[in-house]
Amino acid sequence: MTDRRETPRPGRRTNSPSSENATPDDWSEGERIAKWLARAGIASRRESEVLIEQGLVTVNGRKLTSPAFKVTGNETIQVRGKKVKQPEATRLWRYHKPSGLITTTIDPAGRRTIFDELPKHLPRVMTVGRLDLTTEGLLLLTNDGELARTLELPRNEFQRSYRARAHGKVTPEKLKELADGITVDRVTYAPIVAELERETGTNNWIRVTLTEGKKREVRRALEAVGLEVNRLIRTSYGPFELADLQPGAVEEVLPSQLNEALGTYMPSQKSGKPKQKRTRGNQRNAPRKPRSASKHQ
C-alpha cells in the first residue's frame, strides 16, 4: 500500500536561531530555496523547509532561517556543510520492488531496503510514495523532489492500480461499498474502484484503482468489507506501467516519454519560469478519474 515516500526525514521542526539569518537582496529574481533544493534532489520541498528551520542550509556562508529566501543557483548553497550541485534535468525511473524490502534509506531494525538493492550507478533518487514491506510492483524513483510531490498530491488524481489476491467472497454489494467511499478506524477513503478478475478456490484476484494512496489503503479498505489481502502488486502509477519489468529491475523513462506522459505537470526546468496552464488542448496527458465501480468484470 502506498503512503508518503519515506526518504530520510530531518526530524521535528524546531525554532531556528535568529542570528546569521540571510535575507534576500532581490525578491523578484530566482526561486524559493526550498523548491530549488527539491529540484536538486536533496529532499522534498517540505523536508527542505525543515532542514532550513534547523539551520542546516547556508547560502554564501550565511545560515538561512526562512524557506522563502530566493536563489538563482549562482550562489554557493550548502546543506550540512556540503555544497549542493545545480539541479539536473528531471529524471524518472520505474522500479519493480520485490516483496520483503523496506522503502526507506535506513531501517532501524536492520532490514534490507530498496536502496541496498538499487544499482550503484543511479544518482541520488527519492521515491514517489512508498510500498510497504510485503507489497510488490511498480515504484517510481526520481531525482526531482518537485516531481515527486506533484505525483503524490491527491488533488492531482494520479491513479494507482493494483492486483490484489484476497481471501473471502466478492459480492457486488462489497464492491459498491468501496466505490461509495469507506471509513475505517476513523480514516475516510475516497471512492475505490474494485473489479473481480477471477476466482481461484477460496482466493480471488481483484483489480483495485484509487487516487489517494493513504497508508495501507488497499489492505485496510478490502479488509473492512471482509476480504483479507495475502498478496498485493502495484501495476501502474499515473501513466506509468509495470508491464513486463522483472522484480528488482530498474528502467529509466526516456525524457521524451516523460514529457509526453506528464505534459504540463512537469516541473519547470528554469528558475522563475512558470509552468504552462492546462488547456483543453492538452487534456490528454491529465490523469483520468476512476471508472464507475458498476463496470466490474
GIMO-V549533 format. One record per backbone hydrogen bond with DSSP energy under -1.0 kcal/mol. NH is the residue of the N-H (numbers start at 0). CO is the residue of the C=O. Records with the same first field share a line. If there is no record, write none. Layout:
# GIMO-V549533
NH: CO, CO
This chain:
# GIMO-V549533
21: 62
30: 70
32: 68
35: 31
36: 32
37: 33
38: 34
39: 35
40: 37
41: 36
47: 43
48: 44
49: 45
50: 46
51: 47
52: 48
53: 49
54: 51
55: 50
57: 77
58: 61
59: 75
61: 58
63: 56
68: 65
70: 30
77: 57
78: 81
79: 55
81: 78
83: 76
92: 140
93: 250
94: 138
95: 248
96: 94, 136
99: 132
101: 111
103: 101
109: 106
113: 101
115: 112
117: 113
121: 118
125: 141
127: 139
134: 131
135: 231
136: 96
137: 233
138: 94
140: 92
141: 125
142: 90
144: 37
147: 143
148: 144
149: 145
150: 146
151: 147
152: 148
155: 152
156: 153
159: 209
160: 235
161: 207
162: 232
163: 205
164: 230
165: 203
166: 227
167: 201
174: 170
175: 171
176: 172
177: 173
178: 174
179: 175
180: 177
183: 186
186: 183
188: 181
191: 177
192: 208
194: 206
196: 204
197: 204
199: 202
202: 199
203: 165
204: 197
205: 163
206: 194
207: 161
208: 192
209: 159
216: 213
219: 215
220: 216
221: 217
222: 218
223: 219
224: 221
225: 222
226: 221
227: 166
229: 164
230: 164
232: 162
233: 135
234: 160
235: 160
236: 239
237: 158
239: 236
241: 234
244: 241
247: 95
248: 245
250: 93
252: 91
257: 253
258: 254
259: 255
260: 256
261: 257
262: 258
264: 261
265: 262
272: 269
281: 278
282: 279
285: 282
294: 291
